[in-house]
Amino acid sequence: GIIFNVVEDPKYSATYLTGPEMQVLDNTCHPDAKIIKHRAGDLYDLISCSKETVKAVGEWNLAEIIVNKGKLELRLNGETVVSTIYGDDAWRNMIAGSKFKTMPDFGKATSGKIALQDHGNTVWYRNIRIKKL
């Protein structure tokens, strides 16, 4: 996945303690894809994508994460698949009902680093671009 708004600080042992994640795994074969809100395009463990636009294994996907003035959009292959407000009451309630509820700084930073992760499988990323809005 692509973890964003990551806060780098020695007090955090992992990037997922602060940054939300856009999931980018193989929906067909990866066991985690059987879990709702853990599929490609999902805001991991928080919001399921509105429709599946992930390409077949072996094809490149275009993933976009847009955070602008409190609005968060996840786009997969040109289509907005998740749209929400970052940091409002609904956001905090969503986190409180997720696996991140015990992580006090999760999803609070409005800017930060990105982290690329895998689940022990081979994954490729290319043409990574960051644009300040």
N, C-alpha and C positions, 0 to 999 in steps of 0.2 A: 504494500500500500504506500500511499504518499501521505506522510504526516506533516501537517503545516502549523504555523504559529507556535513552533517549538521554542521553549525557553531553555537556553543552555546555562546551567548552573550546577556546581558540584553537588548540591543537595538533591538533584534529580538523577536517579540511576538509569532512567530510560526516557527516550523521547516521548513515548505514549503517555507519560505522566502529566504532560502539559498540552500536547498537541492533538487535535482531532485528526482523523484519517479518512481519506478517500480510498476505498478498497479497489484494488486492481487485479484480483486473482482470476484464475481459470474457473468459471462457473460450472463447467462440465465435469471436470475431474477432481478438483480440490475438495476435500471433505468439509472444510470450513464454509464452502458455498451452499451447503445444505441448511445452514442456519440463516434465518431471516435477519436482515440488516448486516449480513457479513458477505454479501455478494458484490461482484464488480459494479462500480458506480454508486454503491451505498456510502452514506456517511457512517462509517463503521460503528455498529452497535447502537446507533442513534436514529437514523432515518433510512428506510429502504428507498432505492431509486424508483422513480415513477414509472419507468419502462426500461426494459433491457435493450441496450444498444451495443453491448459488448460484441466484438468480432470473434470469429472462430480462432482456436489455438493456432499459433503460427503466423497470424496476421497482426499488424501493429494497430493499437488503439490510440486515440488521441484523448488524453485526459486533461481537463482544465479545472482549476480551482480558482474562483474569483471571490475575493473578500473586498467589498467596497462600501464604505460608510455604513457598516453594520449588517449589510446584506451578504449572505453566503450563497453562492451557486456552484454546484458541481456539474460539469458538462462532460459527457462521454460521447465521443465521435460526433461532435457537432450539436448534440441535443442536451438541453438542460434536464438533468435527471433528479436533482435535489435543489430545492430553493428554500431558504429559511433565514431568520434573523439571528445574527450572531450576538450572544450575550444578553438577550432580554429575559424576561421571566419565564417564557416558554422554553427557552434554551436551557436555563438553569434547572427547570423542572424535568426536562428531557434527560439531562445528565444525572439528576437525582434518581431516575428510574433505570439507569443503565449500569453496566459493569464498572463504570468510571466513578460511581458515587463516592467511593472511599478515597479518591484522589483529589485533595482540596484545591489544587491549582489547575485541574484539567479544564480546558476550553475557556480560560479566562483571558489569556493574552490576545491582543488584537493584532499583533505582528510578531514576527520571529523567524526562525530558520525553518527549512524543510528537511525531512529525513525520508529516505527511501528504505523500505524494509521488505523482507521476504519471510516466508514461513518454512524455511529450510529447503526451499525449492529454487531452481534456477529462475531468474527473472532478468529482463533486459529493459533498460530505459535509454532513450535517446532524445536529442534535440530539446533538452530541458531549458526553458526560458522563464525568467522572472521579470515581471513588468510592474513597476510602481504605478498605481492608479491615482 
